[in-house]
Structure formats: C-alpha cells, structure tokens
Amino acid sequence: MKYLCLPDSEPRILPFYLAMEELAARMIGNEDLFFMWQVEPTVIFGRNQLIDSEVNLAYCREHNIATYRRKSGGGCVFADMSNIMLSYITCSDNVATTYDRYTTAVVAALRQLGLDASTSGRNDILVAGDKVSGNAFYHLAGRSIVHGTMLYDTDMTHMAQAITPSATKLQSKGVKSVPSRITTISRHSDISLGDFKAHLRSTLCDGEVMLTRDDVSTIENEILPTYLAPEFIFGSNPRSTVVKCGRIERVGELQVSLELNHGTIAHANVAGDFFLLGDLDGELIARLKGSSLTRQALYDALAHVDLGSIIMNLDLDSFVNLMVT
C-alpha cells in the first residue's frame, strides 16, 4: 500500500479530503492507497442522514463547527485537529473483504504499540473494549473507499453537543450518550500525535505517491464543488405524513418518510446510518412511489429488487416489516 501525499501542507476544509479520495479512486493502479488528514472542528454526516435529526446546528453555529455531508453511508462523526481521519482506497469491490483487509491492518498497527485493539461489528475498531475508530464504506467507479476516524484525542464536549443521535440508536447500543462508548489513543498510550501518525504510515505503507499541483486543481475545481452544493449538504427532506423508524440488525437505523395520497405513496425518502451500495433513489425509492402502504403491495413493488445490493445486509422481509408496523 502506498501513502498518498499532497504537494503542500496548507490547511483545508473536510470536503477537500473526500474529493481527494475520489481523485485517488480515479488514479489508483494495482496498489492500494492510504492517507491521513486533520481538520478544524467539523461534523460530517452520512449520505442518507437527515441533518436536522443528527446535528445540533445551533450549537455548531455558536461554536464555529463546520457541517458537511459525505457520499458514503454510516453515522454522524465529529472531527477536530486532535482526531486523525483515515482514508483507504482499493480496487476491490467486495465489502466484506475490503473492510477485513483494512481493519485487520489497522488493528495490527495498534497492537504493535501495545494497545488492546480489536474489531467490532461492521465498522468499529476498539481499544480495551471501547470504540476508537469508526469507518464508512462506498463504491466509486469500480473502486472501494473506506474512510473514518482515529481518536487520538478530541474535544469531548463538542463531540457530545454537536452530534444528536436518535434515542433509538442509543438504546440499541445500550448507552446513554456518545462519549460513554468511546476512548482515545492518548488514554492508553503516551505516544505523541506526530509519532502516532508516523507509526501508522510506516506500518501500513511501503512507499508514497505524490499528487501534483494539477491534481490539486482538479480536486478543487471539479470534485470539491459537488460536496459544497447546498442541495447536497442539506439533502432531500420531503414533506411527510408518515414516518417509519427502526433499527435492523446488521443493517443500521432506517427512517422512511412517506407522503401519502389516498393511501398511495406519492413521495418517499429513506434516511439512516446504513451503508449504501447501490442506487437508492432509482432502485428502491422510485419503486415505492405509487404503491399502497400494505404488506402485499410492498412485496409486489419490491419483488424483483435485491435490497441487499442497495443497502448493505437489508432483506425484503425486514424492510416490509418496518414499513407496515
């Protein structure tokens, strides 16, 4: 795996690095790419999340915390300069294999420092049983990208106040607040932030690839604007008369907002912290429109759709049960 370097050390906003991942996916050869980055206080929420449900916007504005949406699924994350963000880009298109290869390598690097590191669930890395890294996944142009956090240290007050996860999510994880289930590297090791980053780079990578000024220009002028468009950041929050919420094992939390016209679905939106693998709008939401909100009608509308290829691990029975209960 090669380390992807920028030609300068200028501070940048969080979406720049997400756009940098997309450029990396375009240019990747036979070897995987990896890079680390840090940003001023920022909340980043998943592609399918409703910003008003996940982010305390008033607190963020008061404390100058930026808010952005990413193109991958998963949950809401707080980042600051003491929190290292990790990006892994590979040619593999297998979700399980990609996650396993990446998380195994990171856990091994942590264990080399004497940390009691392990993996948990679909996307977390733990130290001494508490979460130190959460990751999200998405496909892009035949490539796979895993990106996430590594909590070396962070402002716990901002993290607790800026992110407002739903009561359903907290109850399902058996915790009372965000900080109660996380830890930091600095709590378990006296290694400095700089030395920790150097350790990850030397352990995970065996060389580097340097981006050019033209590459940076492509990121800034062609890819970055897609992340800064207000319609992307604020998403589609349709008027709804019915909202169906629930947590599905191995899938995540789903919130389906429906506008009904005489019992028929006129408009729909599917939000949550799930991992998006396919065309949510074209393959799922479009097929819901025009259907009645009944079990049989939903089965008929989605009979020929592989929901697991759109939302990771989702099956038809679980989705229909959520919709009609």
Rosetta silent file (secondary structure, phi, psi, omega in degrees, C-alpha in Angstrom):
SEQUENCE: MKYLCLPDSEPRILPFYLAMEELAARMIGNEDLFFMWQVEPTVIFGRNQLIDSEVNLAYCREHNIATYRRKSGGGCVFADMSNIMLSYITCSDNVATTYDRYTTAVVAALRQLGLDASTSGRNDILVAGDKVSGNAFYHLAGRSIVHGTMLYDTDMTHMAQAITPSATKLQSKGVKSVPSRITTISRHSDISLGDFKAHLRSTLCDGEVMLTRDDVSTIENEILPTYLAPEFIFGSNPRSTVVKCGRIERVGELQVSLELNHGTIAHANVAGDFFLLGDLDGELIARLKGSSLTRQALYDALAHVDLGSIIMNLDLDSFVNLMVT
SCORE:     score description
SCORE:     0.000 S_00000001
   1 L     0.000  137.747 -178.648    0.000    0.000    0.000 S_00000001
   2 E  -105.700  146.379  177.722    1.263    3.463   -0.931 S_00000001
   3 E   -88.734  128.655 -177.486    0.826    6.676    1.043 S_00000001
   4 E   -92.291  119.532 -173.920   -0.871    9.450   -0.962 S_00000001
   5 E  -110.429  146.937  170.034    0.809   12.830   -0.360 S_00000001
   6 L   -89.944  153.195 -178.624   -0.193   16.400   -1.109 S_00000001
   7 L   -77.306   -1.164  179.447    2.434   18.773   -2.572 S_00000001
   8 L  -150.933  175.795 -178.791    1.925   21.236    0.317 S_00000001
   9 L  -116.918   28.731 -179.702    0.717   21.404    3.911 S_00000001
  10 L   -64.886  140.510  175.801   -1.954   24.076    3.533 S_00000001
  11 L   -68.417  141.478 -177.124   -4.967   23.726    5.875 S_00000001
  12 L  -138.114  159.365  177.894   -8.104   22.610    4.043 S_00000001
  13 L   -78.446  160.414 -173.520  -11.775   22.009    4.766 S_00000001
  14 H   -57.232  -44.422 -178.476  -13.040   18.482    5.268 S_00000001
  15 H   -60.106  -22.640  177.177  -14.762   18.022    1.865 S_00000001
  16 H   -58.094  -42.521 -176.271  -11.430   18.633    0.136 S_00000001
  17 H   -73.140  -30.962  173.184  -10.172   15.327    1.512 S_00000001
  18 H   -66.510  -39.876  175.766  -13.328   13.500    0.482 S_00000001
  19 H   -66.259  -34.293  176.949  -12.802   14.887   -3.010 S_00000001
  20 H   -63.428  -35.876  175.289   -9.168   13.783   -2.774 S_00000001
  21 H   -61.309  -41.555 -179.764  -10.413   10.232   -2.173 S_00000001
  22 H   -64.213  -41.369  176.286  -12.401   10.427   -5.399 S_00000001
  23 H   -62.533  -41.661  178.603   -9.342   11.548   -7.332 S_00000001
  24 H   -60.086  -38.631  179.106   -7.372    8.705   -5.754 S_00000001
  25 H   -65.062  -32.364  178.175  -10.041    6.263   -6.917 S_00000001
  26 H   -70.833  -36.592 -170.826   -9.631    7.567  -10.470 S_00000001
  27 H   -97.932   -6.789 -172.797   -5.854    7.260  -10.472 S_00000001
  28 L   -62.129  140.732  176.382   -5.324    4.091   -8.457 S_00000001
  29 L  -101.989 -128.998 -178.620   -3.306    1.335  -10.101 S_00000001
  30 L   -86.798  -13.738 -178.223   -2.653   -2.145   -8.748 S_00000001
  31 L  -105.419  142.770  177.161   -1.656   -0.969   -5.284 S_00000001
  32 L   -65.942  155.307  178.214   -3.963    0.295   -2.559 S_00000001
  33 E  -120.150  151.335 -178.073   -3.667    3.918   -1.431 S_00000001
  34 E  -147.983  142.233  170.899   -3.890    5.382    2.076 S_00000001
  35 E  -153.670  160.277  178.724   -3.640    8.857    3.585 S_00000001
  36 E  -118.195  152.671 -179.476   -4.339   10.693    6.853 S_00000001
  37 E  -155.130  159.259  179.297   -5.780   14.147    7.384 S_00000001
  38 L  -137.904  150.433 -177.098   -6.933   16.534   10.082 S_00000001
  39 L  -139.363  161.156  170.931   -9.399   19.432   10.077 S_00000001
  40 L   -65.447  163.396 -173.347  -10.664   22.211   12.281 S_00000001
  41 L   -47.202  123.738 -174.642  -13.828   21.265   14.274 S_00000001
  42 E  -148.837  143.552  168.746  -16.313   19.751   11.848 S_00000001
  43 E  -107.012  130.133  177.883  -19.349   17.466   11.896 S_00000001
  44 E  -121.092  124.736 -176.804  -19.618   15.099    8.951 S_00000001
  45 E  -116.918  159.363 -171.922  -22.851   13.162    8.442 S_00000001
  46 L   -71.346  160.779 -176.126  -23.751   10.237    6.201 S_00000001
  47 L   -55.464  -33.480 -172.127  -25.174   10.402    2.707 S_00000001
  48 L  -110.444   18.802 -179.820  -28.606    9.213    3.811 S_00000001
  49 L   -96.160  150.057  175.084  -28.980   11.041    7.102 S_00000001
  50 L   -89.567  118.734 -171.972  -31.368   13.897    7.854 S_00000001
  51 H   -58.939  -39.254 -178.044  -29.240   16.777    9.081 S_00000001
  52 H   -67.028  -23.547 -179.696  -31.880   18.132   11.468 S_00000001
  53 H   -87.733  -19.156 -171.017  -32.125   14.739   13.170 S_00000001
  54 H  -113.394  -22.708 -171.636  -28.398   14.151   13.538 S_00000001
  55 E  -122.733  134.200  173.607  -26.701   17.524   14.025 S_00000001
  56 L   -84.069   87.091 -172.541  -27.194   20.223   16.668 S_00000001
  57 H   -64.663  -36.144  179.482  -26.972   23.051   14.156 S_00000001
  58 H   -63.762  -43.410  178.941  -27.449   25.805   16.723 S_00000001
  59 H   -65.157  -41.549 -179.713  -24.546   24.526   18.814 S_00000001
  60 H   -62.634  -42.468  178.650  -22.363   24.147   15.724 S_00000001
  61 H   -64.806  -41.604 -178.432  -23.052   27.712   14.611 S_00000001
  62 H   -63.721  -33.896 -174.558  -22.369   29.077   18.094 S_00000001
  63 L  -108.428   16.445  176.544  -19.018   27.272   18.337 S_00000001
  64 L    56.190   42.662  176.023  -17.892   27.680   14.700 S_00000001
  65 L   -98.299  119.471 -179.529  -18.142   23.966   13.951 S_00000001
  66 E   -70.976  155.708  177.575  -18.493   23.322   10.226 S_00000001
  67 E  -132.422  130.475 -179.738  -21.062   20.808    8.932 S_00000001
  68 E  -142.925  157.534  175.304  -20.758   18.744    5.755 S_00000001
  69 E  -105.146  144.254  173.980  -22.282   15.667    4.156 S_00000001
  70 L  -107.511  169.505 -176.832  -20.260   12.791    2.743 S_00000001
  71 L   -92.473   -4.042  174.594  -21.196   10.415   -0.085 S_00000001
  72 L   -93.758  166.662  176.272  -20.839    7.261    1.982 S_00000001
  73 L   -82.839 -153.533 -179.021  -23.395    5.891    4.412 S_00000001
  74 L    89.111 -173.904 -172.078  -22.893    5.342    8.117 S_00000001
  75 L   -97.875 -173.091 -175.804  -23.419    7.665   11.041 S_00000001
  76 L   -82.764  142.295 -175.338  -22.505   11.156   12.165 S_00000001
  77 E  -134.618  140.631  171.723  -18.894   11.957   13.130 S_00000001
  78 E  -104.935  135.461  179.757  -17.174   14.848   14.884 S_00000001
  79 E  -130.815  144.432  171.322  -13.609   15.695   13.835 S_00000001
  80 L  -146.871 -173.855 -173.095  -11.034   18.183   15.086 S_00000001
  81 L   -69.856  -12.118  175.845   -7.268   18.652   14.935 S_00000001
  82 L   -96.717    2.101 -177.451   -6.703   16.022   17.637 S_00000001
  83 L  -115.533  115.086 -178.066   -8.728   13.463   15.710 S_00000001
  84 E   -83.608  131.736  175.376   -6.952   11.787   12.794 S_00000001
  85 E  -101.208  138.279 -175.128   -9.061   10.930    9.766 S_00000001
  86 E  -118.239  139.366  177.573   -8.040    7.923    7.680 S_00000001
  87 E  -130.002  129.295 -178.511   -8.751    7.198    4.009 S_00000001
  88 E  -128.106  125.633 -176.821   -8.184    3.837    2.304 S_00000001
  89 E  -124.184  130.400 -176.211   -8.774    3.334   -1.428 S_00000001
  90 E  -141.775  160.098  177.051   -8.640   -0.059   -3.130 S_00000001
  91 L   -79.521  -14.767 -179.326   -9.578   -1.768   -6.411 S_00000001
  92 L   -64.037  141.300  176.183  -11.555   -4.440   -4.539 S_00000001
  93 L  -114.355   15.490  178.562  -15.335   -4.213   -4.880 S_00000001
  94 L   -98.545  119.241 -174.471  -16.140   -6.731   -2.142 S_00000001
  95 H   -60.936  -51.926 -175.427  -17.405   -5.008    1.006 S_00000001
  96 H   -62.481  -42.970 -179.210  -16.505   -7.745    3.482 S_00000001
  97 H   -65.971  -41.916 -179.798  -13.042   -8.321    2.019 S_00000001
  98 H   -62.499  -49.670  178.724  -12.261   -4.611    1.874 S_00000001
  99 H   -59.340  -46.276 -176.292  -13.297   -3.990    5.469 S_00000001
 100 H   -62.538  -44.480 -179.198  -11.476   -7.049    6.737 S_00000001
 101 H   -63.410  -43.133 -177.509   -8.216   -6.200    4.986 S_00000001
 102 H   -70.232  -52.929 -176.154   -8.286   -2.592    6.184 S_00000001
 103 H   -65.930  -34.388  177.356   -9.398   -3.094    9.791 S_00000001
 104 H   -62.441  -41.863 -179.906   -7.050   -6.053   10.260 S_00000001
 105 H   -66.488  -41.642 -179.736   -4.093   -3.923    9.177 S_00000001
 106 H   -67.880  -42.691  177.828   -5.059   -1.026   11.469 S_00000001
 107 H   -60.067  -42.075  178.815   -5.639   -3.321   14.454 S_00000001
 108 H   -61.470  -40.217  178.834   -2.218   -4.910   13.883 S_00000001
 109 H   -64.173  -38.947  178.872   -0.613   -1.441   13.843 S_00000001
 110 H   -68.782  -38.941 -179.934   -2.301   -0.553   17.141 S_00000001
 111 H   -66.110  -29.894  176.523   -1.265   -3.814   18.739 S_00000001
 112 L   -62.655  -22.202  177.199    2.361   -3.070   17.833 S_00000001
 113 L   -89.639    4.364 -179.771    2.060   -0.134   20.232 S_00000001
 114 L    84.555   12.570 -179.733    0.926   -2.486   22.984 S_00000001
 115 L   -85.770  143.919  178.477   -2.725   -1.470   22.714 S_00000001
 116 L   -82.399   76.307 -172.941   -5.504   -3.988   23.308 S_00000001
 117 E   -98.714  147.385  178.183   -7.050   -3.457   19.866 S_00000001
 118 E  -158.453  169.819  175.244   -9.802   -5.459   18.172 S_00000001
 119 E  -100.978  157.832  179.776  -12.604   -5.123   15.635 S_00000001
 120 E  -149.318  135.106  175.855  -16.292   -4.969   16.467 S_00000001
 121 L    61.637 -146.926 -173.506  -19.446   -5.172   14.405 S_00000001
 122 L   -88.349  -22.000 -170.384  -19.424   -3.970   10.842 S_00000001
 123 L  -152.821    8.044 -176.567  -17.130   -0.951   11.059 S_00000001
 124 E  -101.978  148.946  169.564  -15.655   -0.214   14.506 S_00000001
 125 E  -117.393  133.243 -174.933  -12.151   -0.648   15.897 S_00000001
 126 E  -113.481  152.918  167.552  -11.876   -0.920   19.677 S_00000001
 127 E  -127.837  122.679 -177.565   -9.165   -0.376   22.255 S_00000001
 128 L    54.248   35.252  175.993   -9.752   -2.065   25.619 S_00000001
 129 L    86.412   -5.234  179.367  -13.349   -2.674   24.570 S_00000001
 130 E  -112.219  151.446 -175.355  -14.216    0.939   23.711 S_00000001
 131 E   -70.503  128.167  175.841  -14.553    2.485   20.260 S_00000001
 132 E  -120.009  -14.002 -178.520  -11.508    4.359   18.995 S_00000001
 133 E  -152.419  128.060  172.503  -12.271    4.254   15.258 S_00000001
 134 E  -120.406  144.147 -172.427  -15.475    4.143   13.231 S_00000001
 135 E  -134.619  153.616  177.312  -15.479    3.729    9.463 S_00000001
 136 E  -127.328  159.925 -171.365  -17.781    4.074    6.470 S_00000001
 137 E  -134.093  143.693  166.229  -17.629    2.487    3.019 S_00000001
 138 E  -157.215  156.549  177.518  -18.710    3.313   -0.501 S_00000001
 139 E   -89.363  146.991  175.146  -18.179    2.270   -4.101 S_00000001
 140 E  -154.720  115.026  174.943  -16.933    4.692   -6.717 S_00000001
 141 L    51.733   46.813  178.714  -16.131    3.897  -10.353 S_00000001
 142 L    76.313    7.230  178.698  -15.338    0.259   -9.665 S_00000001
 143 E  -113.935  167.687  175.074  -13.248    1.162   -6.625 S_00000001
 144 E  -124.071  139.915  178.587  -13.918    0.943   -2.900 S_00000001
 145 E  -124.608  129.201  170.318  -13.246    3.641   -0.329 S_00000001
 146 E  -116.174  126.594  176.239  -13.133    3.179    3.429 S_00000001
 147 E  -138.386  152.626 -178.121  -12.781    6.311    5.490 S_00000001
 148 E  -176.856 -166.286 -174.256  -13.178    7.046    9.148 S_00000001
 149 E   -99.464  157.923  163.836  -11.883    8.360   12.411 S_00000001
 150 E  -138.886  106.341 -173.726   -8.957    7.532   14.660 S_00000001
 151 L   -80.126   88.278  170.760   -9.488    9.195   18.020 S_00000001
 152 L   -70.013  -47.270  174.089   -6.035   10.109   19.208 S_00000001
 153 L  -161.668  166.893  177.878   -7.704   12.778   21.340 S_00000001
 154 L  -168.939  166.861  175.871  -10.689   15.087   20.862 S_00000001
 155 L   -84.206  101.145 -175.183  -12.906   17.720   22.461 S_00000001
 156 H   -64.572  -32.368  179.051  -15.453   15.518   24.199 S_00000001
 157 H   -64.504  -48.053  177.299  -17.775   18.434   24.961 S_00000001
 158 H   -61.072  -42.317 -178.734  -18.039   19.402   21.303 S_00000001
 159 H   -60.767  -43.570 -177.770  -18.487   15.769   20.313 S_00000001
 160 H   -69.874  -36.554 -173.911  -21.328   15.273   22.781 S_00000001
 161 H   -88.490  -31.308 -175.423  -23.098   18.534   21.985 S_00000001
 162 H   -78.154  -29.103 -178.518  -22.629   18.810   18.215 S_00000001
 163 E  -104.359  130.644 -178.682  -23.945   15.342   17.403 S_00000001
 164 L  -122.955   74.796 -178.970  -27.507   14.473   18.391 S_00000001
 165 L   -66.026  154.320 -176.629  -28.057   10.769   17.652 S_00000001
 166 L   -69.395  156.834  178.010  -31.566    9.438   17.934 S_00000001
 167 H   -62.897  -32.281  179.083  -32.830    7.765   21.087 S_00000001
 168 H   -61.508  -45.536 -178.748  -33.401    4.598   19.046 S_00000001
 169 H   -64.328  -45.638 -178.988  -29.737    4.359   18.110 S_00000001
 170 H   -63.919  -40.559  179.432  -28.504    4.992   21.643 S_00000001
 171 H   -65.324  -39.776 -178.093  -30.929    2.474   23.106 S_00000001
 172 H   -66.230  -27.514  179.571  -29.942   -0.169   20.571 S_00000001
 173 L   -94.028   -1.310  175.608  -26.294    0.231   21.542 S_00000001
 174 L    69.338   33.743 -178.868  -27.098    0.176   25.262 S_00000001
 175 L  -130.402  164.911 -178.050  -25.533    3.554   26.062 S_00000001
 176 L  -102.209  -21.927 -178.057  -26.733    6.902   27.408 S_00000001
 177 L  -158.540  163.454 -178.275  -24.526    9.300   25.456 S_00000001
 178 H   -59.377  -50.344 -175.163  -21.925    9.410   22.718 S_00000001
 179 H   -61.991  -22.128 -174.563  -18.831    9.870   24.958 S_00000001
 180 H   -70.546  -12.939 -176.645  -19.722    6.869   27.139 S_00000001
 181 H  -117.152   12.000  179.964  -18.837    4.380   24.415 S_00000001
 182 E  -121.985  164.964  173.180  -15.627    5.817   23.017 S_00000001
 183 L  -141.375  178.802  178.412  -11.997    6.114   24.053 S_00000001
 184 L  -130.983  156.944  176.948   -8.870    7.777   22.694 S_00000001
 185 H   -60.721  -38.916 -176.504   -5.355    6.611   21.923 S_00000001
 186 H   -64.715  -20.095  176.783   -3.984    9.195   24.358 S_00000001
 187 H   -75.933  -20.110 -172.871   -5.837    7.489   27.231 S_00000001
 188 L  -117.857   -4.941 -178.138   -3.962    4.245   26.617 S_00000001
 189 L  -151.659  149.686  177.018   -0.551    5.392   25.364 S_00000001
 190 L   -96.834   11.879  177.256    1.894    8.265   25.913 S_00000001
 191 L   -64.850  140.698  179.872    2.929    8.307   22.237 S_00000001
 192 L   -73.949  162.361  178.947    2.709   11.796   20.738 S_00000001
 193 H   -59.759  -45.680 -179.883    0.273   12.636   17.965 S_00000001
 194 H   -62.649  -43.384  179.381    3.088   13.107   15.454 S_00000001
 195 H   -67.187  -34.956  178.876    4.779    9.845   16.399 S_00000001
 196 H   -65.290  -43.982  177.497    1.461    8.020   16.245 S_00000001
 197 H   -62.640  -41.685  178.956    0.818    9.247   12.705 S_00000001
 198 H   -63.180  -37.627  178.784    4.357    8.301   11.697 S_00000001
 199 H   -64.634  -46.152  178.799    3.824    4.834   13.164 S_00000001
 200 H   -59.962  -44.812 -177.806    0.604    4.277   11.183 S_00000001
 201 H   -63.905  -46.574 -177.383    2.216    5.450    7.967 S_00000001
 202 H   -69.388  -30.277 -178.591    5.359    3.333    8.328 S_00000001
 203 H   -79.389  -39.752 -174.810    3.380    0.272    9.397 S_00000001
 204 H   -88.585  -24.559 -171.534    0.646    0.408    6.775 S_00000001
 205 L  -121.931  151.721  179.261    2.570    1.781    3.781 S_00000001
 206 L  -124.398   28.848  179.604    5.752    0.874    1.902 S_00000001
 207 L   163.541 -175.470 -178.470    6.162    3.932   -0.271 S_00000001
 208 E  -141.558  158.392  172.130    4.386    7.055   -1.408 S_00000001
 209 E  -124.087  126.136 -176.647    2.578    8.647   -4.348 S_00000001
 210 E  -100.651  123.917  174.190    2.822   12.438   -4.632 S_00000001
 211 L   -71.878  151.971  178.288   -0.086   14.414   -6.077 S_00000001
 212 L   -95.866  170.415  174.023    0.758   17.249   -8.465 S_00000001
 213 H   -61.509  -34.699  176.654   -0.470   20.831   -8.462 S_00000001
 214 H   -65.104  -37.301  176.718   -2.688   19.874  -11.398 S_00000001
 215 H   -61.907  -44.383  179.166   -4.177   17.092   -9.274 S_00000001
 216 H   -62.424  -39.638  178.265   -4.953   19.590   -6.531 S_00000001
 217 H   -63.469  -40.041  177.144   -6.559   21.885   -9.097 S_00000001
 218 H   -62.103  -43.516  177.798   -8.745   19.021  -10.312 S_00000001
 219 H   -59.258  -49.512 -173.143   -9.834   18.318   -6.740 S_00000001
 220 H   -71.503  -34.850 -171.925  -10.630   21.949   -6.023 S_00000001
 221 H  -100.368  -24.647 -175.863  -12.326   22.858   -9.285 S_00000001
 222 H  -109.593  -38.668 -172.666  -14.029   19.664  -10.454 S_00000001
 223 H  -101.356  -45.881 -177.268  -14.792   17.432   -7.460 S_00000001
 224 H   -54.287  -41.731 -178.496  -14.959   19.648   -4.379 S_00000001
 225 H   -57.565  -27.084  179.580  -17.911   21.766   -5.632 S_00000001
 226 H   -66.316  -26.931  178.787  -20.159   18.690   -5.612 S_00000001
 227 H   -83.722  -20.913 -175.104  -19.685   18.494   -1.828 S_00000001
 228 H   -95.731   -7.095  179.694  -20.323   22.197   -1.267 S_00000001
 229 L   -65.008  127.958 -178.908  -23.629   22.445   -3.145 S_00000001
 230 H   -54.729  -37.139 -179.322  -26.392   23.333   -0.632 S_00000001
 231 H   -65.790  -26.711  175.382  -28.741   20.772   -2.168 S_00000001
 232 H   -80.031  -45.137 -177.328  -26.191   18.049   -1.402 S_00000001
 233 H   -62.125  -45.399 -174.723  -25.342   19.230    2.119 S_00000001
 234 H   -89.389  -15.091  171.366  -28.943   19.648    3.239 S_00000001
 235 L    70.325 -171.493 -179.262  -30.250   16.697    1.268 S_00000001
 236 L  -103.879  108.530  179.385  -33.792   15.787    0.373 S_00000001
 237 L  -116.358   80.333 -173.233  -36.140   16.194    3.316 S_00000001
 238 L   -69.730  155.591  172.886  -39.591   15.710    1.771 S_00000001
 239 L   -61.700  138.163 -176.160  -42.868   16.662    3.441 S_00000001
 240 L  -136.444  147.116  174.454  -44.178   13.531    5.127 S_00000001
 241 L  -108.781  -16.500  178.853  -47.390   12.330    6.656 S_00000001
 242 E  -136.997  133.031  174.979  -45.971    9.008    7.861 S_00000001
 243 E  -125.724  124.251  178.506  -42.536    8.288    9.295 S_00000001
 244 E  -109.984  121.642 -177.942  -41.400    4.710    9.905 S_00000001
 245 E  -125.083  146.282  175.344  -38.315    4.284   12.098 S_00000001
 246 E  -179.925  164.385  177.122  -36.464    1.254   13.320 S_00000001
 247 E  -112.953  126.481 -179.006  -33.134   -0.461   13.669 S_00000001
 248 E  -107.607  128.215 -177.374  -32.493   -3.610   11.647 S_00000001
 249 L   -55.705  132.897  178.024  -29.789   -5.986   12.810 S_00000001
 250 L    70.749    1.736  178.693  -26.617   -5.847   10.668 S_00000001
 251 L  -111.826  -53.857 -177.353  -28.150   -3.001    8.604 S_00000001
 252 E   126.555 -165.070 -178.939  -28.443    0.012   10.895 S_00000001
 253 E   -91.942  132.126  177.987  -31.121    2.571   11.651 S_00000001
 254 E  -118.761  138.180  172.543  -33.663    3.384    8.943 S_00000001
 255 E  -128.266  109.950 -178.533  -36.084    6.308    8.845 S_00000001
 256 E  -103.347  116.674  179.773  -38.586    6.107    5.988 S_00000001
 257 E  -102.999  127.406 -173.900  -40.560    9.323    5.419 S_00000001
 258 E  -126.902  137.305  168.823  -43.688    8.959    3.306 S_00000001
 259 E  -109.094  119.049 -174.427  -46.173   11.380    1.826 S_00000001
 260 E  -103.509  144.203  175.493  -49.398    9.547    1.145 S_00000001
 261 E  -126.010  102.661 -176.837  -52.161   10.452   -1.276 S_00000001
 262 L    54.260   43.221  175.991  -55.340    8.481   -0.506 S_00000001
 263 L    85.546   -2.800 -179.242  -53.278    5.624    0.887 S_00000001
 264 E  -106.323  139.946 -179.247  -50.809    5.576   -2.010 S_00000001
 265 E   -72.209  114.037  178.888  -47.154    6.570   -1.615 S_00000001
 266 E   -92.802  -39.255  178.290  -46.672    9.830   -3.530 S_00000001
 267 E  -142.437  152.411 -178.713  -43.198   10.697   -2.250 S_00000001
 268 E  -149.488  154.426  172.353  -40.656    8.861   -0.105 S_00000001
 269 E  -144.693  140.161  178.615  -37.255    9.286    1.453 S_00000001
 270 E  -119.177  115.631 -179.373  -35.066    6.691    3.152 S_00000001
 271 E  -121.096  165.904  178.137  -32.549    8.035    5.664 S_00000001
 272 E   151.035 -174.959 -178.170  -30.327    6.434    8.258 S_00000001
 273 L  -103.497   20.654  178.821  -26.821    5.328    9.141 S_00000001
 274 L   -69.974  169.431  177.436  -26.841    2.293    6.847 S_00000001
 275 L   -99.209  119.909 -176.845  -24.166    1.608    4.223 S_00000001
 276 E   -86.953  125.422 -179.349  -25.308    2.493    0.726 S_00000001
 277 L  -113.025  -22.125 -175.023  -24.105    0.143   -2.017 S_00000001
 278 L  -135.577 -158.432 -175.044  -26.436    0.916   -4.928 S_00000001
 279 L   -86.547   92.294 -177.075  -28.924    3.363   -6.451 S_00000001
 280 H   -61.845  -45.935 -177.126  -31.220    4.193   -3.539 S_00000001
 281 H   -68.482  -48.168 -173.720  -33.387    6.636   -5.492 S_00000001
 282 H   -77.397  -34.490 -173.320  -33.699    4.683   -8.715 S_00000001
 283 H   -99.226  -22.057 -179.152  -33.912    1.124   -7.432 S_00000001
 284 H  -115.989  -61.971 -174.279  -35.759    1.482   -4.129 S_00000001
 285 H   -61.890  -41.521 -179.576  -37.497    4.825   -3.635 S_00000001
 286 H   -61.072  -32.897 -179.356  -38.790    5.016   -7.225 S_00000001
 287 H   -77.970  -20.566  176.352  -40.403    1.593   -6.824 S_00000001
 288 H   -74.555  -33.211 -177.599  -42.174    2.649   -3.633 S_00000001
 289 L   -62.994  130.331 -178.834  -43.947    5.521   -5.372 S_00000001
 290 L    93.264  -10.117  179.417  -47.431    4.521   -6.464 S_00000001
 291 L   -87.994  149.842  170.815  -47.578    1.573   -4.086 S_00000001
 292 E   -77.538  154.873  179.821  -50.103    1.240   -1.284 S_00000001
 293 L   -87.964   62.698  176.123  -48.740    1.065    2.222 S_00000001
 294 L  -128.632  157.212 -176.641  -49.749   -2.561    2.674 S_00000001
 295 H   -58.522  -48.974 -176.310  -47.632   -5.652    3.098 S_00000001
 296 H   -66.462  -40.049 -179.615  -48.700   -7.304   -0.153 S_00000001
 297 H   -64.300  -38.455  179.309  -48.400   -4.123   -2.210 S_00000001
 298 H   -69.237  -40.162  175.664  -44.884   -3.518   -0.931 S_00000001
 299 H   -60.768  -41.762  179.729  -43.876   -7.115   -1.649 S_00000001
 300 H   -64.865  -41.401 -177.134  -45.237   -6.735   -5.182 S_00000001
 301 H   -67.508  -31.962 -173.616  -43.429   -3.421   -5.726 S_00000001
 302 H  -111.903   12.309 -173.079  -40.073   -4.754   -4.499 S_00000001
 303 L   -57.315  -36.149 -174.771  -40.352   -8.402   -5.546 S_00000001
 304 L  -105.526   20.746 -179.075  -37.579   -8.236   -8.125 S_00000001
 305 L  -108.078  129.026  173.921  -35.258   -5.914   -6.215 S_00000001
 306 L   -87.105   92.310 -175.135  -32.164   -7.178   -4.408 S_00000001
 307 H   -62.360  -30.106  179.787  -32.318   -4.795   -1.457 S_00000001
 308 H   -66.676  -19.169  176.361  -29.003   -6.101   -0.118 S_00000001
 309 H   -86.675   -7.567  177.989  -27.272   -4.730   -3.220 S_00000001
 310 L  -103.955  -50.402  175.961  -28.661   -1.265   -2.452 S_00000001
 311 E  -120.807  123.937 -172.622  -28.418   -1.127    1.341 S_00000001
 312 L   -54.172  124.537  174.671  -25.864   -3.420    2.924 S_00000001
 313 L    72.184    4.759 -179.658  -27.451   -6.550    4.508 S_00000001
 314 L   -78.538  134.863  175.611  -31.039   -5.342    4.006 S_00000001
 315 L  -119.234  161.459 -172.679  -33.598   -8.026    3.084 S_00000001
 316 H   -62.362  -44.145 -177.476  -37.136   -7.646    1.798 S_00000001
 317 H   -60.879  -45.089 -178.967  -38.904   -9.105    4.825 S_00000001
 318 H   -63.360  -40.520 -178.737  -37.135   -6.800    7.275 S_00000001
 319 H   -68.638  -43.903  179.681  -37.825   -3.727    5.166 S_00000001
 320 H   -65.270  -40.350  177.425  -41.504   -4.536    4.659 S_00000001
 321 H   -59.459  -40.150  177.180  -41.932   -5.297    8.361 S_00000001
 322 H   -63.141  -40.963 -174.816  -40.512   -1.874    9.174 S_00000001
 323 H   -70.148  -30.458 -172.218  -42.858   -0.205    6.698 S_00000001
 324 H  -107.080    2.853  178.018  -46.101   -1.788    7.930 S_00000001
 325 L  -103.941    0.000    0.000  -45.551   -1.778   11.700 S_00000001
